[in-house]
Amino acid sequence: MARKCRYCKAELPKVKDCVDPIQAKGFCTFDHAAKYGLQKAQQAKERQERKELKARKERLKTKRDWVKEAQPEFNRFIRFRDWGKPCISCDTPIEEIESNQGWKVGGAWDCGHYLSVGSHYELRFEEDNAHRQCKSCNAGSKKFAHKARSVATRYREKLIDRIGLKQVEWLEGPHDAKNYTIEDLKEIKAKYRKKANELKNEIDLISQ
């Protein structure tokens, strides 16, 4: 394979044929070696500046910001955990859901919480309180009171089948208030990103 100048990519002779020590080191000329050094120094400076900017932004994040970053990782994990399972609140075949709802933003599936994160903050990251749910049942049911009641009733019935009545009644509380710290939320984000990626890799292998 031909040697090339590390700065301009022009072809260079083999090291054994080089008379000029600069060429032996991988550059056409001393000028190109100097420019390459300056280029690398500038890139290192920019990387450090980006790193410092990121650190400053991290320090400015509020607890709400960290919740917003942790929740999608948890939701993604739930969708992968329940891969291949039907919607928790309807009997629509999986193929039909994916065919009719796959065009929606984010695909056909949501992470649907049995008890909402708004009214049950302490169960936001409770795995038994969250299951894969089609978008029609999850987001769609919020538009219509009758449909919302119907979806909630079916969710509870199917949840009892999955985790048992005793655990469902535990979810229904009461519970102590949950006061997540920023460090808690960082750990939750990292934990569920890792778990989701592991499940995704397993699914990809099965699907090949």
C-alpha positions in Angstrom: 0.0 0.0 0.0 1.4 3.4 -1.0 2.5 5.8 1.7 0.8 9.2 1.7 1.6 12.5 3.3 -0.3 12.8 6.5 -1.3 16.4 5.7 -2.0 16.6 1.9 -2.3 12.8 1.1 0.2 13.1 -1.8 2.0 9.8 -2.4 5.4 9.3 -0.7 8.3 6.9 -1.4 8.8 3.9 0.8 10.7 4.7 4.0 13.8 2.9 2.9 13.9 5.0 -0.2 13.5 8.3 1.6 16.4 10.7 1.6 14.6 13.5 3.4 13.9 12.6 7.1 10.7 14.6 6.9 9.4 12.3 4.2 10.4 9.3 6.3 8.2 10.7 9.1 5.2 10.8 6.7 5.2 14.4 5.3 6.0 15.9 1.9 7.8 18.9 3.4 8.6 20.5 6.7 5.9 23.0 6.0 3.3 20.2 5.7 4.6 18.7 9.0 4.2 22.1 10.7 0.7 22.6 9.3 -0.3 19.1 10.4 0.9 19.8 13.9 -1.1 23.0 14.1 -4.1 21.2 12.7 -3.9 18.5 15.4 -3.4 21.1 18.1 -6.5 23.0 16.9 -8.6 19.8 16.9 -7.4 19.0 20.4 -8.3 22.5 21.5 -11.8 22.2 20.0 -12.4 18.8 21.6 -11.5 20.2 25.0 -13.8 23.2 24.5 -16.6 20.9 23.5 -15.9 18.7 26.6 -15.9 21.8 28.9 -19.1 23.1 27.3 -20.8 19.8 27.7 -19.7 19.7 31.4 -21.1 23.3 31.9 -24.4 22.3 30.4 -24.6 19.2 32.6 -24.1 21.3 35.7 -26.9 23.6 34.6 -29.5 20.8 34.1 -32.4 20.7 36.5 -34.0 17.6 38.0 -36.8 18.1 35.5 -34.2 18.0 32.7 -32.8 14.7 34.0 -36.3 13.2 34.3 -36.9 14.1 30.6 -33.7 12.3 29.7 -34.2 9.2 31.9 -37.8 8.6 30.9 -37.2 7.8 27.2 -34.5 5.3 28.1 -36.9 3.5 30.5 -39.7 3.6 27.9 -37.4 2.2 25.2 -36.4 -0.6 27.6 -40.0 -1.5 28.2 -40.8 -1.7 24.5 -37.8 -4.0 23.9 -38.6 -6.1 27.0 -42.1 -6.7 25.7 -41.0 -7.4 22.1 -43.3 -10.0 20.6 -46.0 -9.6 23.2 -49.4 -8.2 22.3 -50.7 -4.8 23.3 -51.4 -4.8 27.1 -54.8 -3.4 26.6 -56.3 -4.8 23.3 -56.5 -8.0 21.4 -55.5 -6.6 18.1 -53.0 -9.0 16.4 -49.4 -7.6 16.5 -49.2 -7.7 12.7 -52.3 -5.7 12.3 -51.1 -3.1 14.8 -47.8 -2.7 13.0 -49.4 -2.5 9.6 -52.0 0.1 10.6 -50.1 2.2 13.1 -46.5 1.8 12.0 -46.6 5.1 10.1 -47.1 7.0 13.4 -44.2 9.0 14.9 -42.0 6.6 16.8 -43.7 3.6 15.3 -46.7 1.5 16.3 -45.7 1.0 20.0 -45.5 3.1 23.1 -44.6 2.4 26.7 -47.9 2.6 28.4 -48.1 3.1 32.1 -50.9 1.4 34.0 -51.0 4.3 36.5 -50.0 7.5 34.8 -46.7 9.3 35.6 -48.6 12.5 36.1 -50.7 11.2 39.0 -48.3 8.5 40.3 -44.8 10.0 40.0 -43.4 7.4 42.4 -44.3 4.6 39.8 -42.8 6.4 36.8 -39.8 4.0 36.7 -41.6 0.9 38.2 -41.2 -1.9 35.6 -44.5 -3.7 36.6 -46.4 -0.4 36.0 -45.2 -0.1 32.4 -45.9 -2.4 29.4 -45.8 -2.2 25.6 -49.0 -0.7 24.3 -50.2 0.2 20.9 -50.4 3.9 20.1 -54.2 3.7 19.5 -54.7 2.5 23.1 -52.1 4.7 24.7 -52.3 8.1 23.1 -55.6 7.7 21.3 -57.6 6.8 24.4 -56.8 10.2 26.0 -59.0 11.9 23.5 -62.2 10.1 24.4 -63.4 9.5 28.0 -65.4 6.3 27.2 -62.4 4.8 25.3 -60.1 5.8 28.1 -62.2 3.9 30.6 -62.4 0.9 28.4 -58.7 0.8 27.8 -58.0 1.2 31.5 -60.3 -1.7 32.3 -58.7 -4.0 29.8 -55.3 -3.0 30.9 -56.0 -4.0 34.4 -57.5 -7.3 33.4 -54.5 -8.2 31.2 -52.1 -6.9 33.8 -53.5 -9.3 36.4 -52.9 -12.1 33.9 -49.3 -11.0 33.5 -48.1 -10.1 37.0 -50.9 -11.4 39.3 -53.7 -9.6 41.3 -51.5 -9.2 44.4 -48.9 -7.2 42.4 -51.6 -5.1 40.7 -53.1 -4.2 44.1 -49.6 -3.3 45.3 -49.2 -0.9 42.3 -52.6 0.6 43.2 -51.1 1.7 46.5 -50.8 3.7 48.5 -47.1 4.5 48.2 -44.8 6.9 49.8 -43.8 10.0 47.8 -40.7 9.5 45.6 -38.1 12.2 45.7 -35.5 11.3 43.0 -32.2 13.1 43.3 -30.3 14.1 40.2 -27.8 11.3 40.9 -30.7 8.9 41.1 -31.9 10.0 37.7 -28.5 9.8 36.1 -28.2 6.2 37.3 -31.7 5.4 36.1 -30.9 6.8 32.6 -27.6 4.9 32.4 -29.2 1.7 33.7 -32.1 1.5 31.3 -30.0 2.7 28.3 -27.7 -0.3 29.0 -30.6 -2.7 29.5 -32.4 -1.5 26.4 -29.2 -1.8 24.2 -28.6 -5.4 25.5 -32.2 -6.4 24.6 -32.0 -4.7 21.2 -28.8 -6.7 20.4 -30.6 -9.9 21.4 -33.6 -9.1 19.3 -31.4 -8.2 16.3 -29.7 -11.6 16.6 -33.0 -13.5 16.8 -34.4 -11.5 13.8 -31.4 -12.2 11.5 
